[in-house]
Amino acid sequence: MYCLVYCLNDGKFLWKFVPTSLDFNFPVSNNENDTRDYLVSIHRELYYWRFCEKIWKLRVWCLKYEERYAKDVDIWVHFTTKLADVEDLEVRLSTNNRRYEFPQFAYKNASLRNLVL
């Protein structure tokens, strides 16, 4: 997905200066362990990308949403609005009439231009 290059001269990661988009598509599975494993992998990726200066788009698709995943979605929103200056956030949840409440902290954001929930 990306190449991590460390510049020895000034001690900075070169990839952090390359604008990119991140796409995550949940596998079709009814297994809760598969869902948790994929959530963990998304969090790990976002941790690696937290110092990137520009991420154009973060897209997460096909999570079978349940209330217990609200904090996970909040983490994606926090990453988008507070850490990575993402312009385009698209989170497609399969909610089955379950409600996700968009966090208040995300309303104060200068970089987000497009939001799809």
C-alpha positions in Angstrom: 0.0 0.0 0.0 2.8 2.4 0.7 6.6 2.5 1.1 8.1 3.8 4.3 11.4 5.5 3.5 13.4 7.1 6.3 15.7 10.0 5.3 18.9 9.7 7.2 19.9 13.3 6.7 17.1 15.0 8.6 15.4 12.0 10.3 12.0 12.5 8.6 9.8 9.9 6.9 9.7 10.8 3.2 6.3 9.2 2.6 4.6 11.6 4.9 4.8 14.3 2.2 3.0 12.3 -0.4 -0.7 12.9 -0.6 -2.7 9.7 -0.7 -6.1 8.1 -0.2 -6.9 5.2 2.1 -9.6 2.7 1.3 -10.8 -0.1 3.5 -13.5 -2.5 2.5 -14.7 -4.9 5.1 -14.8 -8.6 4.0 -18.2 -10.2 3.6 -18.4 -12.3 6.8 -20.8 -12.9 9.6 -17.9 -13.9 11.9 -17.4 -11.4 14.7 -13.7 -12.3 15.0 -13.2 -11.4 11.3 -14.8 -8.0 11.9 -12.7 -7.3 15.0 -9.5 -8.4 13.2 -10.3 -6.1 10.3 -11.1 -3.2 12.7 -7.7 -3.8 14.4 -6.0 -3.7 11.0 -7.6 -0.4 10.1 -6.6 1.1 13.5 -3.0 -0.1 12.9 -2.9 1.4 9.4 -4.2 4.7 10.7 -1.6 4.7 13.4 1.1 4.3 10.7 -0.4 7.1 8.7 -1.0 9.6 11.5 2.0 11.7 10.6 1.2 12.0 6.9 0.7 15.6 6.1 -2.1 15.1 3.6 -4.6 12.4 3.1 -7.1 13.3 0.4 -9.7 10.7 1.2 -10.5 8.1 3.8 -13.1 5.5 2.8 -14.5 2.7 4.9 -17.1 0.4 3.4 -19.4 -2.4 4.4 -19.1 -2.5 8.2 -22.1 -4.3 9.7 -22.6 -1.6 12.3 -23.5 -2.3 15.8 -23.4 0.1 18.8 -20.3 -1.6 20.1 -18.4 -0.3 17.0 -19.3 3.3 17.7 -15.9 4.1 19.3 -14.1 2.5 16.3 -16.0 4.8 13.9 -15.2 7.7 16.3 -11.5 6.9 15.9 -11.8 7.1 12.1 -13.6 10.5 12.5 -11.0 11.7 14.9 -8.2 10.6 12.6 -10.0 12.4 9.7 -10.7 15.7 11.5 -7.9 16.1 14.0 -4.8 14.3 12.7 -4.7 13.9 9.0 -6.5 16.9 7.5 -8.6 14.6 5.3 -10.8 16.4 2.8 -13.1 13.5 2.0 -14.5 11.1 4.5 -16.8 8.3 3.3 -18.1 5.7 5.8 -20.7 3.3 4.5 -22.3 1.4 7.3 -24.8 -1.4 7.1 -26.8 -0.2 10.1 -30.0 -2.3 10.1 -31.8 0.6 11.7 -29.0 1.1 14.3 -28.0 4.7 14.7 -24.5 6.2 14.7 -24.2 9.6 16.3 -21.6 11.7 14.6 -19.3 13.1 17.4 -19.5 16.7 18.3 -15.7 17.2 18.2 -15.7 16.7 14.4 -17.9 19.7 13.7 -14.9 22.0 14.3 -12.8 21.2 11.3 -11.3 23.3 8.6 -10.1 20.5 6.1 -13.1 18.3 5.7 -14.9 19.2 2.4 -17.1 16.1 1.8 -18.7 13.8 4.3 -20.7 10.7 3.4 -22.2 8.6 6.2 
